[in-house]
Amino acid sequence: MRFLAWLLTHAVALAVAAQLFDGIAFDGPDSGMAEIRHKLLPLLGVAIVMGVVNAIVRPVLTFISLPVVILTLGLFLLIINALMLKLTSWLAGGLGIGFHVEGLGTAVGGALVITVVTWAVDRLLEEDRRR
């Protein structure tokens, strides 16, 4: 159950980022039920790829760049998150999932949106579990 909640949380965050930024996109139709049917499985697939990237690559990169993270008071973590989003895009392309992130600026914005949405959904789910 916990994995399903994590997967749906990250899928929602990716969907929000794709809606807000023109440079973050999934291949396929752009509106209606056809869009939902065509993009649902790729959205879940990209969420899984992003989870694997964040579980394996992100800690190593964060550790290696720890002095820069400290010097920037943690702001460099946003760049690391953007790089993880770009890496997710590249891996998704290699796996045949039509997910694209254009440019580092878009990746930074998308990473920020994904972080905020994931945090907000996690808080809502946590609050719901308490009841």
N, C-alpha and C positions, 0 to 999 in steps of 0.2 A: 504494500500500500504506500509506503514511504517513497519508493522509487517512482511509482506512478504520479504521486503529487509533485515530486521533483521534476519529472519529465514534462508534465503539463505546465508547471510554473515557467520552466525555461522555454517551452514552446510558445507560451503566451508572450513572454518577453521578446522573443525573436519576431513574432508577428507584429508586435507594437513597433519595434525598431524598423521593420520592413515597411510599415505603413507611414512612419514619420520621415524616413530618409529615402530619396529617390535612388541613391547609390547602393542601397541594400535591397536585394530583390530575389525572388524565386521565379524560375521559368514557368510559363503557362499563362492561362487567362487572367485578366486583371479585375474581374468583377463577377458578382453573382454566385450561384451555387456551383457553377463549373469551376470557379476559382477555389472554393473550399474543397471540393472533391479532389481537384488536381494537386493542391498544395498541402493537404493535411499530412500525408505520409512523409513527403520531403521535410516538412516542418519538424516532425518528430525525429526523423533521421538526423537532421542538422542539430537538434537539441542533444541527441546522443553523442554525436561527433564532438560537439562543443564540451560536453561533460567529460569525455575522455581526454580532450586536449587540456582542459582546466585541471584535471586530476593528475596528469602525467607531466606535461610540459610547463605549465604555469608555475608550480612550486620550484622547479629547477631554475627557470628564468628569474623568478623573484629572488631566490637565494644568490644567484650570480650577480644580480644588479642591486643587492642590498645596500651598498654604500650610496648609490644614486638615489634609491628610494628614501634613505635617511636624509640625504642632502636636500631633497625636494619636499621633505615633510610628507611623503606618501603620494604626492601627485604623480610620480612616475608610474605608480600602479595603474593609472588610467591608460598610459601608453602601453603597458604590458597587456592590459585587457584588450586594447585595440589590436595589438599584434596577435593575440589569441583568436580574436574574431576573424582577422585576415587569414590566419592559419586554418581556421575552421572552414572558411570559404574555399581555400585552396584544396584542402582534403576532401571537402564535399564535391568539388569539381572532379577530383580524381576518382571518387566513388560513383560518379554519374548522377549525383543529386544536383539539380539545377539551382544552386544558391550562389549569389555573387555579392561581394562587397567591393565597391569601387573607391579607391583612395584612402589614405590614412586619416584624413580629416573626417570622412564619413564613418570610418571604423571607430574613431575616438567618440564621436557623437553616439553611434550605435552602442558602443560598449557602456557609455554612461546611461543610456536609456535602458539597456538590458539589466544593468546593475540596479537601477532604481526600481524598475518594474518587478524584478525578481525579489528584491527586498520587500516591496509593498505587498506582493502576493503572499510571500512567506509570512508576513505579519498577519494578514487576513486569515490565512489558514491556521496559524498558531492560535489566534484569538478564537476561531471557530472550534478548535480542539478543546479549548478550556471550558467551553459551555457544555 
